């Protein structure tokens, strides 16, 4: 992945917020991201598809859920950028994490979050 392509993906607030939440949580499904970001499912899915197409995210299916996680094969600089951005921007993430933890009916693997 080239830096220009990577940073263009981060330039959108929905994609950046989604990625930072995924960095914090390890993996999330579309329904969790729609709840955390207060956005519609089609919008979140469209942005996740862009990130998956760019190989920034990987997905896996578990029953009715599709979970997204960072691609561990991203260049080290890209992973470090996301991790540092996540750590240094608690003011952005705190309300999103609060929305996420307030969500009812989260997928089974995430019940320990809240």
C-alpha positions in Angstrom: 0.0 0.0 0.0 1.2 3.4 -0.9 1.1 6.3 1.6 -1.0 8.5 -0.6 -3.7 5.8 -1.0 -3.6 5.0 2.7 -4.0 8.6 3.9 -6.8 9.3 1.3 -8.7 6.4 3.0 -8.1 8.0 6.4 -9.3 11.4 5.1 -13.0 10.4 5.5 -14.4 10.7 9.0 -16.5 7.6 8.7 -13.6 5.4 7.5 -11.2 6.9 10.1 -13.6 6.5 13.0 -14.4 2.9 11.9 -10.7 2.0 11.7 -9.9 3.6 15.1 -12.8 1.7 16.7 -11.6 -1.6 15.1 -8.0 -0.8 16.4 -9.5 -0.4 19.9 -11.8 -3.4 19.8 -9.8 -5.8 17.7 -12.8 -6.5 15.4 -16.3 -5.2 14.9 -19.3 -6.1 12.8 -21.3 -3.7 10.7 -24.2 -3.5 13.2 -21.7 -2.5 15.9 -20.2 0.3 13.8 -23.6 1.6 12.8 -24.5 1.9 16.4 -21.2 3.4 17.5 -21.1 6.0 14.6 -24.9 6.6 14.5 -24.9 6.0 10.8 -26.9 3.9 8.4 -26.0 0.3 7.5 -25.6 1.1 3.8 -23.2 3.9 4.5 -21.0 1.9 6.9 -21.0 -1.1 4.5 -19.9 1.1 1.6 -17.0 2.5 3.6 -16.0 -1.0 4.9 -16.1 -2.3 1.3 -13.6 0.4 0.3 -11.3 -0.5 3.2 -11.5 -4.2 2.4 -10.9 -3.5 -1.3 -7.8 -1.6 -0.4 -6.7 -4.5 1.8 -6.7 -2.4 4.9 -9.4 -4.6 6.5 -10.1 -8.3 6.4 -13.5 -9.8 7.1 -14.8 -13.1 8.4 -18.3 -14.5 8.7 -19.7 -16.0 11.9 -23.3 -17.0 11.4 -25.3 -13.9 10.5 -22.4 -11.6 11.5 -19.5 -10.3 9.3 -16.6 -9.1 11.4 -13.9 -6.7 10.2 -10.4 -6.5 11.5 -7.2 -4.8 10.5 -5.1 -6.7 7.9 -2.0 -7.8 9.8 -0.1 -7.6 6.6 -0.4 -3.8 6.4 3.0 -2.1 6.3 4.4 -1.5 9.7 4.2 2.3 9.3 0.4 2.0 8.5 -0.3 -0.2 11.5 1.7 2.2 13.8 -0.1 5.2 12.3 -3.5 3.7 13.2 -2.4 2.6 16.7 -0.8 6.0 17.5 -3.8 7.9 16.1 -6.1 5.7 18.3 -4.1 6.2 21.4 -3.7 10.0 20.9 -7.3 10.7 20.1 -9.4 9.6 23.1 -11.7 12.6 22.7 -12.8 11.3 19.3 -13.1 7.7 20.4 -14.7 8.1 23.9 -18.2 9.0 22.7 -18.1 6.4 20.0 -17.1 3.7 22.5 -19.8 4.8 24.8 -22.4 4.4 22.0 -20.9 0.9 21.2 -21.1 -0.2 24.8 -24.7 1.0 25.1 -25.7 -1.1 22.1 -28.1 -4.0 23.0 -27.9 -7.4 21.3 -24.2 -7.2 20.4 -22.7 -10.3 18.8 -21.7 -13.0 21.2 -18.0 -12.6 21.0 -18.2 -9.0 22.1 -20.2 -9.3 25.3 -17.1 -8.9 27.5 -16.6 -5.4 26.2 -19.1 -3.7 28.4 
